[in-house]
Amino acid sequence: MICKRSLVRRTAAVTVASAAALVLAACGGDSDNAGSPGHNGHGAASSPSSASASASSAALGKHNAADVAFAQGMIPHHRQAVEMADLAEGRARSAEVKKLAADIEKAQGPEIRTLSGWLTSWGEDVPAEGGGMDHSTHDMGTMMTDAEMTALENASGTAFDTAFLKMMIKHHEGAVTMAKTERTDGTSAPAVKMAGRIVTAQSTEIERMNKLLGKN
């Protein structure tokens, strides 16, 4: 009988001790979680959107004023090139000019979206579409004036082809100049890389357009 009673007491003691350990573990877990991500307090986790923004910024790396100027200047410059290219489909006579215009749209449309995304990630303003702009602010003397754009819109056939090629050569030369400045002064690796692509692609297109002008 004595042995049985001792065994019962020991079993009860073990049960009580185990229950106490579980309670302490649960309390300890609550304390740890209070300061861990996902709870209120100093250890609160960032929202998915802020985490995504941080990841985007990290992917872009560091940037400087030259990168911002490049993006803010190239967006309206590209937009005007796309606007000019849009006119070719219904006005150009040369199939080669139409093909060139389509290639310009295909290349520069996505670049506009990329540049806009960078500016947003950097906390900088994205140039408004159709808004008035001082072209000299971004060293864009090669942007077409409203009068030049109207004249291009009113042209057709061979006259359009010639005007389009001359204007686009001038336009591309401005973009190449801006891109070369970015390659020299920029610090954002993706922006500098894009600038290099612009220099190569648009220099090639300038040669292509000069050859087409020779045929007119």
Backbone torsions as a table, in degrees:
resi	resn	phi	psi	omega
1	MET	NA	-42.3	-179.5
2	ILE	-61.4	-41.9	-179.6
3	CYS	-63.2	-41.0	-179.5
4	LYS	-63.1	-42.0	-179.9
5	ARG	-62.8	-42.0	179.7
6	SER	-61.6	-40.1	-179.5
7	LEU	-64.9	-40.5	179.2
8	VAL	-63.6	-43.6	-179.2
9	ARG	-62.4	-42.9	-178.3
10	ARG	-65.0	-39.0	179.4
11	THR	-63.6	-43.5	179.8
12	ALA	-63.4	-41.0	-179.2
13	ALA	-63.0	-41.6	179.3
14	VAL	-63.2	-41.2	-179.7
15	THR	-62.4	-44.6	179.8
16	VAL	-63.6	-44.3	-179.7
17	ALA	-62.0	-41.4	179.7
18	SER	-64.0	-41.6	179.6
19	ALA	-63.7	-41.9	179.6
20	ALA	-63.4	-40.3	179.4
21	ALA	-62.9	-40.2	178.9
22	LEU	-63.2	-41.6	179.5
23	VAL	-63.1	-45.6	179.8
24	LEU	-62.6	-40.6	179.7
25	ALA	-63.0	-41.3	-179.9
26	ALA	-64.9	-43.5	178.8
27	CYS	-62.8	-43.6	179.4
28	GLY	-61.1	-38.9	-180.0
29	GLY	-63.8	-41.1	179.7
30	ASP	-63.4	-40.4	-179.4
31	SER	-62.9	-43.4	-179.6
32	ASP	-65.6	-41.8	-177.1
33	ASN	-67.3	-27.3	-178.4
34	ALA	-61.2	-30.6	-179.4
35	GLY	-105.1	8.5	-177.5
36	SER	-96.6	162.2	179.3
37	PRO	-57.3	143.6	177.8
38	GLY	100.2	-5.6	178.0
39	HIS	-121.4	162.6	178.3
40	ASN	-70.7	157.3	179.4
41	GLY	115.9	-170.3	-174.8
42	HIS	-64.9	-23.6	-177.9
43	GLY	-95.8	15.4	-176.4
44	ALA	-59.6	139.8	-179.3
45	ALA	-81.6	153.1	176.0
46	SER	-73.5	157.2	178.5
47	SER	-70.7	159.7	179.5
48	PRO	-56.6	-37.4	-177.7
49	SER	-67.8	-40.9	179.9
50	SER	-69.1	-34.9	177.6
51	ALA	-65.0	-39.3	178.9
52	SER	-65.1	-40.7	179.6
53	ALA	-64.4	-40.6	179.2
54	SER	-63.7	-40.5	179.5
55	ALA	-64.5	-38.9	-179.9
56	SER	-64.6	-43.7	179.9
57	SER	-63.7	-39.9	-179.7
58	ALA	-64.3	-38.0	-179.5
59	ALA	-65.8	-34.3	-180.0
60	LEU	-76.5	-26.3	-178.6
61	GLY	74.2	-163.2	-177.2
62	LYS	-74.8	156.0	176.0
63	HIS	-144.9	165.2	179.4
64	ASN	-135.2	-173.0	-177.0
65	ALA	-62.8	-32.7	179.4
66	ALA	-65.6	-37.7	177.6
67	ASP	-64.4	-42.3	179.6
68	VAL	-64.8	-45.3	179.5
69	ALA	-62.3	-39.0	178.6
70	PHE	-61.8	-49.3	-178.1
71	ALA	-66.1	-45.6	-178.1
72	GLN	-69.0	-27.6	177.7
73	GLY	-83.3	-37.4	-175.7
74	MET	-74.6	-29.2	-179.4
75	ILE	-59.8	-56.4	179.0
76	PRO	-65.6	-30.4	178.5
77	HIS	-64.5	-46.8	177.2
78	HIS	-63.9	-41.4	-179.2
79	ARG	-58.2	-41.4	180.0
80	GLN	-68.4	-37.2	177.0
81	ALA	-61.5	-41.8	178.3
82	VAL	-65.0	-40.2	178.2
83	GLU	-61.3	-43.2	177.6
84	MET	-64.4	-42.4	-179.3
85	ALA	-64.4	-34.8	178.9
86	ASP	-59.7	-30.3	-177.0
87	LEU	-72.0	-22.0	-171.8
88	ALA	-66.7	-36.6	-173.2
89	GLU	-55.4	-43.8	-176.9
90	GLY	-97.3	-1.1	-173.7
91	ARG	-124.2	-31.6	-175.8
92	ALA	-69.3	147.3	175.1
93	ARG	-94.5	-39.9	-175.8
94	SER	-77.0	129.8	175.9
95	ALA	-64.2	-32.0	179.7
96	GLU	-68.2	-36.9	177.5
97	VAL	-67.2	-40.2	178.3
98	LYS	-63.6	-40.6	179.0
99	LYS	-65.4	-42.0	178.1
100	LEU	-60.3	-45.6	-179.7
101	ALA	-60.8	-42.0	178.9
102	ALA	-63.9	-39.2	179.0
103	ASP	-64.9	-38.8	179.8
104	ILE	-64.2	-45.8	178.5
105	GLU	-61.2	-43.7	-177.6
106	LYS	-62.6	-36.1	-178.2
107	ALA	-82.0	-42.7	-169.4
108	GLN	-86.7	-25.5	176.9
109	GLY	-58.9	-53.5	178.3
110	PRO	-62.4	-33.6	179.1
111	GLU	-65.6	-36.0	176.7
112	ILE	-60.1	-44.6	-179.6
113	ARG	-65.4	-39.6	179.0
114	THR	-65.3	-46.8	179.4
115	LEU	-60.4	-40.6	178.6
116	SER	-64.0	-39.8	178.6
117	GLY	-64.0	-39.3	177.8
118	TRP	-62.1	-47.2	-178.4
119	LEU	-60.4	-41.1	178.3
120	THR	-62.8	-43.4	179.4
121	SER	-64.4	-32.6	179.9
122	TRP	-83.0	-4.7	-178.0
123	GLY	76.0	25.3	-178.8
124	GLU	-108.3	160.4	-179.2
125	ASP	-73.4	138.2	172.6
126	VAL	-93.6	125.8	-179.3
127	PRO	-53.3	134.1	-179.7
128	ALA	-72.5	145.0	178.9
129	GLU	-73.1	136.7	175.7
130	GLY	71.9	2.0	-178.8
131	GLY	-78.8	154.6	177.1
132	GLY	-65.4	145.9	-175.8
133	MET	-150.6	138.4	174.6
134	ASP	-83.2	104.4	-176.1
135	HIS	-60.2	-32.0	-177.1
136	SER	-66.3	-21.7	179.1
137	THR	-58.2	-34.4	-178.4
138	HIS	-111.4	21.1	178.3
139	ASP	55.3	49.2	-175.5
140	MET	-116.6	56.0	176.2
141	GLY	-65.5	-11.7	-179.1
142	THR	-90.2	2.6	173.5
143	MET	-70.3	143.7	178.4
144	MET	-75.6	143.9	176.4
145	THR	-78.5	167.6	177.6
146	ASP	-60.3	-38.6	-179.7
147	ALA	-64.8	-40.2	178.9
148	GLU	-66.7	-40.0	178.6
149	MET	-65.6	-38.4	178.3
150	THR	-66.0	-41.7	179.2
151	ALA	-63.6	-39.6	178.9
152	LEU	-66.1	-40.2	-179.8
153	GLU	-64.4	-32.9	-178.0
154	ASN	-85.8	-7.8	-178.5
155	ALA	-87.7	163.6	176.8
156	SER	-157.1	164.3	178.5
157	GLY	63.7	-142.3	-177.7
158	THR	-62.9	-35.0	178.8
159	ALA	-61.9	-40.0	177.5
160	PHE	-65.7	-46.4	-178.1
161	ASP	-54.7	-47.9	-178.0
162	THR	-64.1	-47.8	-179.0
163	ALA	-63.3	-41.9	-179.3
164	PHE	-61.8	-47.2	-177.9
165	LEU	-63.6	-44.3	-179.6
166	LYS	-63.5	-43.9	-179.4
167	MET	-67.7	-40.7	-176.7
168	MET	-71.3	-32.1	175.2
169	ILE	-61.5	-48.3	179.1
170	LYS	-60.9	-41.9	-179.1
171	HIS	-63.5	-46.3	179.1
172	HIS	-63.1	-38.1	179.3
173	GLU	-60.0	-38.3	176.8
174	GLY	-65.2	-42.0	179.7
175	ALA	-64.3	-39.9	179.2
176	VAL	-63.1	-41.7	178.6
177	THR	-61.4	-46.2	179.3
178	MET	-62.2	-41.3	-178.8
179	ALA	-67.7	-37.4	177.8
180	LYS	-65.1	-36.9	176.9
181	THR	-63.3	-42.3	178.5
182	GLU	-63.2	-40.9	179.5
183	ARG	-62.9	-31.9	-179.4
184	THR	-81.5	-42.7	-169.6
185	ASP	-104.8	-20.1	-174.9
186	GLY	-74.5	158.8	177.8
187	THR	-121.9	-13.0	177.9
188	SER	-77.2	115.5	-176.6
189	ALA	-57.1	-44.4	179.0
190	PRO	-64.0	-38.1	-179.5
191	ALA	-68.2	-41.9	178.3
192	VAL	-64.2	-37.9	178.7
193	LYS	-65.1	-43.5	177.4
194	MET	-62.0	-41.4	179.5
195	ALA	-58.3	-40.2	178.1
196	GLY	-62.9	-40.7	178.2
197	ARG	-64.8	-38.8	179.9
198	ILE	-64.6	-43.9	179.2
199	VAL	-58.3	-47.7	-177.6
200	THR	-66.1	-51.1	-175.1
201	ALA	-65.7	-45.2	-174.9
202	GLN	-77.7	-27.7	173.4
203	SER	-64.9	-40.1	177.3
204	THR	-64.5	-41.0	179.4
205	GLU	-68.0	-32.3	176.2
206	ILE	-62.4	-44.1	177.1
207	GLU	-61.4	-42.9	179.1
208	ARG	-60.7	-43.0	-178.3
209	MET	-70.8	-36.9	177.4
210	ASN	-62.2	-38.0	177.8
211	LYS	-66.4	-40.6	178.8
212	LEU	-66.2	-36.6	177.0
213	LEU	-61.7	-37.3	179.2
214	GLY	-63.5	-21.0	-179.6
215	LYS	-87.2	-18.2	-176.5
216	ASN	-81.2	NA	NA
